[in-house]
């Protein structure tokens, strides 16, 4: 399992280096208050990373946290065990 993780990490690192190397053009990003000057490869990688992080936070806030709350509430309530019935013969 460690080998697979290592290989995936190396592949992602290589893909990032390739994207950065193939997109060397200088761009200017106007944020209204400040203008950032960077190359296109860095801008692509940073925007992809921000999208993944914000998407993960949105999923955590909308799905994971409510499920954890529901699980905690269910663990606090006593479980109702149905009465034992004799087996039918």
FIKOLZA-1660 file (N, C-alpha, C; in steps of 0.1 Angstrom, whole numbers, plus 5000, padded with zeros to 4 digits):
% residues 89
   i   px   py   pz ch aa at
   1 5008 4988 5000  A  X  N
   1 5000 5000 5000  A  X CA
   1 5009 5013 5000  A  X  C
   2 5020 5012 5007  A  X  N
   2 5029 5024 5007  A  X CA
   2 5035 5026 4994  A  X  C
   3 5038 5016 4987  A  X  N
   3 5044 5017 4973  A  X CA
   3 5034 5024 4964  A  X  C
   4 5021 5020 4965  A  X  N
   4 5011 5026 4956  A  X CA
   4 5010 5041 4959  A  X  C
   5 5009 5045 4972  A  X  N
   5 5008 5059 4976  A  X CA
   5 5021 5067 4971  A  X  C
   6 5032 5061 4972  A  X  N
   6 5044 5067 4968  A  X CA
   6 5044 5069 4952  A  X  C
   7 5040 5059 4945  A  X  N
   7 5039 5060 4930  A  X CA
   7 5029 5071 4926  A  X  C
   8 5018 5072 4933  A  X  N
   8 5008 5082 4930  A  X CA
   8 5013 5096 4933  A  X  C
   9 5020 5097 4944  A  X  N
   9 5026 5110 4948  A  X CA
   9 5037 5114 4937  A  X  C
  10 5045 5105 4933  A  X  N
  10 5055 5108 4923  A  X CA
  10 5048 5112 4910  A  X  C
  11 5037 5105 4906  A  X  N
  11 5030 5108 4894  A  X CA
  11 5024 5122 4894  A  X  C
  12 5018 5126 4906  A  X  N
  12 5012 5139 4907  A  X CA
  12 5023 5150 4907  A  X  C
  13 5034 5147 4913  A  X  N
  13 5045 5157 4913  A  X CA
  13 5051 5159 4899  A  X  C
  14 5052 5148 4891  A  X  N
  14 5057 5149 4878  A  X CA
  14 5047 5156 4869  A  X  C
  15 5034 5154 4871  A  X  N
  15 5023 5161 4864  A  X CA
  15 5024 5176 4867  A  X  C
  16 5026 5180 4879  A  X  N
  16 5028 5194 4883  A  X CA
  16 5040 5200 4877  A  X  C
  17 5051 5193 4876  A  X  N
  17 5063 5199 4870  A  X CA
  17 5061 5200 4855  A  X  C
  18 5054 5191 4849  A  X  N
  18 5052 5192 4834  A  X CA
  18 5042 5204 4831  A  X  C
  19 5032 5205 4839  A  X  N
  19 5023 5216 4837  A  X CA
  19 5030 5230 4839  A  X  C
  20 5038 5231 4849  A  X  N
  20 5046 5243 4851  A  X CA
  20 5056 5246 4840  A  X  C
  21 5062 5235 4835  A  X  N
  21 5072 5237 4825  A  X CA
  21 5066 5241 4811  A  X  C
  22 5055 5235 4808  A  X  N
  22 5049 5238 4795  A  X CA
  22 5041 5251 4795  A  X  C
  23 5038 5257 4806  A  X  N
  23 5030 5269 4806  A  X CA
  23 5038 5280 4813  A  X  C
  24 5048 5285 4806  A  X  N
  24 5058 5295 4812  A  X CA
  24 5053 5309 4809  A  X  C
  25 5043 5311 4802  A  X  N
  25 5038 5325 4798  A  X CA
  25 5035 5333 4811  A  X  C
  26 5039 5346 4811  A  X  N
  26 5036 5355 4822  A  X CA
  26 5022 5360 4821  A  X  C
  27 5015 5360 4832  A  X  N
  27 5001 5365 4832  A  X CA
  27 5000 5375 4844  A  X  C
  28 4990 5383 4843  A  X  N
  28 4986 5392 4854  A  X CA
  28 4972 5389 4859  A  X  C
  29 4971 5387 4872  A  X  N
  29 4957 5384 4877  A  X CA
  29 4953 5397 4885  A  X  C
  30 4942 5403 4881  A  X  N
  30 4937 5415 4888  A  X CA
  30 4926 5411 4898  A  X  C
  31 4929 5413 4910  A  X  N
  31 4920 5410 4921  A  X CA
  31 4912 5422 4926  A  X  C
  32 4913 5433 4919  A  X  N
  32 4906 5445 4923  A  X CA
  32 4915 5454 4932  A  X  C
  33 4921 5448 4942  A  X  N
  33 4929 5456 4952  A  X CA
  33 4944 5455 4948  A  X  C
  34 4947 5443 4943  A  X  N
  34 4961 5440 4940  A  X CA
  34 4962 5433 4926  A  X  C
  35 4973 5435 4919  A  X  N
  35 4975 5428 4907  A  X CA
  35 4987 5418 4909  A  X  C
  36 4985 5405 4907  A  X  N
  36 4995 5395 4909  A  X CA
  36 5001 5392 4895  A  X  C
  37 5014 5391 4894  A  X  N
  37 5021 5387 4882  A  X CA
  37 5028 5373 4885  A  X  C
  38 5024 5364 4877  A  X  N
  38 5030 5350 4879  A  X CA
  38 5030 5343 4865  A  X  C
  39 5035 5331 4864  A  X  N
  39 5034 5324 4852  A  X CA
  39 5022 5315 4852  A  X  C
  40 5018 5311 4840  A  X  N
  40 5005 5304 4838  A  X CA
  40 5005 5291 4845  A  X  C
  41 5016 5284 4845  A  X  N
  41 5017 5271 4852  A  X CA
  41 5014 5271 4867  A  X  C
  42 5020 5281 4873  A  X  N
  42 5018 5283 4888  A  X CA
  42 5003 5287 4890  A  X  C
  43 4998 5296 4882  A  X  N
  43 4984 5300 4884  A  X CA
  43 4975 5288 4882  A  X  C
  44 4977 5279 4872  A  X  N
  44 4969 5267 4870  A  X CA
  44 4969 5258 4882  A  X  C
  45 4981 5255 4887  A  X  N
  45 4983 5246 4898  A  X CA
  45 4977 5251 4911  A  X  C
  46 4979 5264 4913  A  X  N
  46 4973 5270 4925  A  X CA
  46 4958 5270 4925  A  X  C
  47 4952 5274 4913  A  X  N
  47 4938 5274 4912  A  X CA
  47 4932 5260 4913  A  X  C
  48 4939 5250 4908  A  X  N
  48 4934 5236 4910  A  X CA
  48 4934 5232 4924  A  X  C
  49 4945 5235 4931  A  X  N
  49 4946 5232 4945  A  X CA
  49 4936 5239 4954  A  X  C
  50 4933 5252 4951  A  X  N
  50 4923 5259 4958  A  X CA
  50 4909 5253 4955  A  X  C
  51 4906 5249 4943  A  X  N
  51 4894 5243 4940  A  X CA
  51 4892 5230 4947  A  X  C
  52 4902 5222 4948  A  X  N
  52 4901 5209 4956  A  X CA
  52 4899 5212 4971  A  X  C
  53 4906 5221 4976  A  X  N
  53 4905 5224 4991  A  X CA
  53 4891 5230 4994  A  X  C
  54 4886 5239 4986  A  X  N
  54 4873 5245 4988  A  X CA
  54 4862 5235 4986  A  X  C
  55 4863 5226 4976  A  X  N
  55 4854 5216 4974  A  X CA
  55 4853 5206 4985  A  X  C
  56 4865 5202 4991  A  X  N
  56 4866 5194 5002  A  X CA
  56 4859 5200 5015  A  X  C
  57 4862 5213 5016  A  X  N
  57 4855 5220 5028  A  X CA
  57 4840 5220 5026  A  X  C
  58 4835 5222 5014  A  X  N
  58 4821 5223 5011  A  X CA
  58 4815 5209 5014  A  X  C
  59 4821 5199 5010  A  X  N
  59 4816 5185 5012  A  X CA
  59 4816 5182 5027  A  X  C
  60 4827 5186 5034  A  X  N
  60 4827 5184 5049  A  X CA
  60 4817 5191 5056  A  X  C
  61 4814 5204 5052  A  X  N
  61 4804 5212 5059  A  X CA
  61 4790 5207 5056  A  X  C
  62 4787 5202 5044  A  X  N
  62 4774 5199 5040  A  X CA
  62 4770 5184 5042  A  X  C
  63 4780 5175 5043  A  X  N
  63 4777 5161 5044  A  X CA
  63 4783 5155 5057  A  X  C
  64 4796 5157 5059  A  X  N
  64 4803 5150 5070  A  X CA
  64 4798 5155 5084  A  X  C
  65 4798 5168 5086  A  X  N
  65 4794 5174 5099  A  X CA
  65 4780 5170 5103  A  X  C
  66 4770 5171 5094  A  X  N
  66 4757 5167 5098  A  X CA
  66 4756 5152 5102  A  X  C
  67 4763 5143 5094  A  X  N
  67 4764 5129 5098  A  X CA
  67 4770 5127 5111  A  X  C
  68 4781 5134 5114  A  X  N
  68 4787 5132 5127  A  X CA
  68 4778 5137 5138  A  X  C
  69 4771 5148 5136  A  X  N
  69 4761 5152 5146  A  X CA
  69 4750 5142 5148  A  X  C
  70 4745 5136 5137  A  X  N
  70 4735 5126 5139  A  X CA
  70 4740 5113 5146  A  X  C
  71 4752 5110 5143  A  X  N
  71 4758 5098 5149  A  X CA
  71 4760 5100 5164  A  X  C
  72 4765 5112 5168  A  X  N
  72 4766 5116 5182  A  X CA
  72 4753 5116 5189  A  X  C
  73 4743 5121 5183  A  X  N
  73 4729 5121 5189  A  X CA
  73 4724 5107 5191  A  X  C
  74 4727 5098 5181  A  X  N
  74 4722 5084 5182  A  X CA
  74 4730 5077 5193  A  X  C
  75 4742 5080 5195  A  X  N
  75 4750 5073 5205  A  X CA
  75 4746 5077 5219  A  X  C
  76 4741 5089 5220  A  X  N
  76 4736 5094 5233  A  X CA
  76 4723 5088 5238  A  X  C
  77 4714 5085 5228  A  X  N
  77 4701 5080 5231  A  X CA
  77 4702 5065 5235  A  X  C
  78 4695 5061 5245  A  X  N
  78 4695 5046 5248  A  X CA
  78 4689 5038 5237  A  X  C
  79 4695 5027 5234  A  X  N
  79 4689 5018 5223  A  X CA
  79 4678 5011 5229  A  X  C
  80 4667 5009 5221  A  X  N
  80 4656 5002 5224  A  X CA
  80 4657 4988 5219  A  X  C
  81 4658 4978 5227  A  X  N
  81 4659 4964 5223  A  X CA
  81 4645 4958 5224  A  X  C
  82 4640 4952 5213  A  X  N
  82 4627 4946 5213  A  X CA
  82 4627 4934 5223  A  X  C
  83 4615 4932 5229  A  X  N
  83 4615 4920 5239  A  X CA
  83 4617 4907 5231  A  X  C
  84 4623 4898 5238  A  X  N
  84 4626 4885 5233  A  X CA
  84 4613 4877 5231  A  X  C
  85 4611 4871 5220  A  X  N
  85 4599 4863 5218  A  X CA
  85 4604 4848 5217  A  X  C
  86 4596 4839 5221  A  X  N
  86 4599 4825 5221  A  X CA
  86 4599 4821 5206  A  X  C
  87 4608 4812 5202  A  X  N
  87 4608 4807 5188  A  X CA
  87 4596 4799 5185  A  X  C
  88 4591 4800 5173  A  X  N
  88 4580 4793 5168  A  X CA
  88 4583 4778 5165  A  X  C
  89 4574 4769 5169  A  X  N
  89 4577 4755 5166  A  X CA
  89 4568 4750 5156  A  X  C
% end
